Amino acid sequence: MKRRWFCPLSACLLFNLWLAAAEPREIKDASIQAYFSPKGGCTEAVVEAIGRAKAAILVQAYSFTSAPIAKALVDAHKRGVKVEVILDKSQRTEKYSSADFLLHAGIPTRIDEIHAIAHNKVMVIDGQVVITGSFNFTSAAEEHNAENLLIIHDPGLAAQYAANWQAHAAHSEQYVEKAGAGESTETSPPHHQRSAHHDKAQDDFIPLPIVYSVAALVLLGLVCKILARKRKS
């Protein structure tokens, strides 16, 4: 009777194929606008969408230093729109983050530190509109980086993104302002002073757990090959 060798790498590949085969949500009759940077109107499109908000805006951001977008969110908050924000943990130490400006305006601001990086760039507006893409809410993303932004008008998709936002909010912590931030952020959003390469450096960062996982998969593949050769010999 022939023995069969179980290969963990094969199990991982099968699992990934199963995920890929999962049926995505079909978007029908949705209005979709696409924008590209540098200098393709991404920031202006986001600000205009925020300006049309009437009830609620949910925000997830990785890097957030855009003064126009921060001001638009505060203006929406002041006119009665419920604005809530989740940021990556890097914004706790980022010198020019909009986090303190939002917090001082009374906007609930959370930090998602459960993940290696909270890399979402998402807004859900009035349960009807989803803003997403590679575009960080930063000046560098608008003026220097090659990015893309989609504004999708679809209630069903917005509900999915809102549910995902709530799931992340459940394990996020309330943001606490940085020492000495009160004087500079209470009345005006931060001015972007970082280099054009700052966002790229952050986006190119690969967390160590991911590196270790890839290395482990490669090692498992080598083990499977060695076992297969021994079996043949």
N, C-alpha and C positions, 0 to 999 in steps of 0.2 A: 504494500500500500504506500503510495507516494505521500510524502509529507508536504504540507503547504506552509510557506513562510508568510507571516503577516508583516506587512511593511507599514509603519506609521506614516511615512510620507505618502503612500498611496491613499491612506485613509484621509489625510489632509486634503489631497487633491480631489478626492471624491466629494468631500464636504464642500469645497469651494465650487465644484461643478453644480452641486445641489443648490447652493446659494445663487449662482448665476442663472439657474433655471427658474428661480422663483419669479412668478409673474409680477411685473411692475404695474403700477397704477396707470391706466390709460387716461390721457388728458384729451377730452373732446371739446371742441368749440371754445377753446381758451384763447384769450388775447395775450400774446407774448411779444414783448419788446426786448431787443438785444442791443447792448452797448459794449464798446470796447475802449480800452485805454492803451497808450497814454493819450490824454487830452481828447477823449471821445465822448465826453458828456456824462460819464457815469455818476459823478458827484451831483451834478445838476439834476439828473433823473431821480436819484434817491431823495434829494431835498424836495423836489416837486411832489413825489409820491407821499412823503411825510406830510407835506402841506395840505394834501387832500384828505388826510386821515380824519375820521369823525369820532371814533369810539376807542380803539385800542391799537397799540403797536408793541409787538414783542420783538426784541432784538437779541441776536447772538453775534458776538464779534470776537475776533482773534486779536487783531491790532486795531486800536481805535484812537486816532489822533486828528481826525478831520474836524476842523472848527465849523465849517458850514453845516455838516451833518449833525454835529453835537448841538449847535444852536437851533437847528430845525426841530430836533427832538424836544428841546426845552420849550420852544415856542408852542409845540403841540401840547405838551404837558400843561402849559399856562392857559391854553384855551379849553382845557377839560378833557383832553384825550388821555386815556390811561396808558402810560409808557412804562415798560419794564425791560431791564437790560441784564444779560448774562455775558460776562467777559472771561477771557483766558486769565490764568493766574499770573501771567507775565505783566498784566496791567497793574498789579500791586506795586511793582518797582519801576515801571516805565515812567520816565521823567515827564514826558509830554502827553500822557494819557488823558483822555476826556473823562475818565472815571470820576475824578473829584468834582469837575464842573457839573456832571449829571447829578451826583449825590447832593451837592449843595442846592441844586434846583428842586430837590425833593423827589427825584426819580429813583424808585427802588433799583438798586444796582447790586448784582451778585457776582461772585467769582466761582467758576467751575474748575476745581483743581483735582477732580477725580481722575481725569484723563491725562496722558502724557502732554498733549496740547489740546485745548478746546478750539479747534480749527474752523468751526462754522462761521460763515459770513452770511447771516440771514436776517430778514425782517418779515414779519407777518403783520399785515395791516388790515384792521377791521374784519378779520376772518375771511377776507376775500382775495387779498393780494399777497403774493410771495416774492420777495426780492432775494436773489441768491446768485452765486457765481464765485469766481476766484478773487473778485475785487474786495480788498480790505478797505475799511472805512478810514483811509489815510490820504494825506496829500501826495505822498510818494506813489501810491497806487494810481492816483489820477494823473499825475504829471510825468512820471518816469517809467513805471512798470508796464509790461504787456499783460493786461487783465481782461476779463469778460464779466458782464453783468446781465442777468435776466430779470425782467419784471413780468410776472405771470399772474394773470387774473383768472383764478380758478378756485372756488370755495372748497371743493373736495381736497385739492392739494394743500390749500391753506390749513385745512383741518389737520392733515397729517403733520405738517410742519409745526403747528401749534401744539399738537400732542407730544411731539419730540421735544419742543421747547419746555413743556411742563415736566417731562421726564428729567431733563437736565436741571431744571430749577429745583426739583425735589432734593437733589444731592449737592446743590451749590450753597455757598456761604455768603452772608451779607458782606458787602465790601466796606472796609474801614479806610477812611481817607489817610493819605500819606502825611507824615509830620510836616508842618509848614505849608501845607497846600491851601489852607483856607483863604489866605490873603489874595492869592493869584487866580483862584478858580471860581470864586463866588459870583462874580459879575460878568466874566467873559470867558469864552472857551479858550483852550490852549492854542498857542501859535506853533505851527510845525517848524521845528528847527533841526530835525535830524537829517542825516545824509540820505541821498536817494537810494542808497543800497541797504538801508536798515531793514526795510520790510522784506527784501529778498533774502537777506541773511537769516531772518527769523523763519521765513517760509521754507528755506533750504535745510533747516535744522531737522535732523532725524533722531528722534528719541532713542536712548539706549535700549529700552525694552524691545523696540521693533528690530534694532540691529541684532540683538541676541536671538530673537525669534527666527529671523532669516538665517542666521548662522546655524541654529539648531536644526532647521529644515534641511539645510545643505548637508550637515553632518549625518542626519538620518538617511538622506539619499545615498551617501557614500557607504554607510553601514549596509543598506539594502543591497547595493551592488556587490559588496564583499561577500555577503551571505549567499547571494545568488551564484557567484563564481565558485564558492566552496561546495555548494550543492551540486553543481555540474561536474566538479572534479571528484 
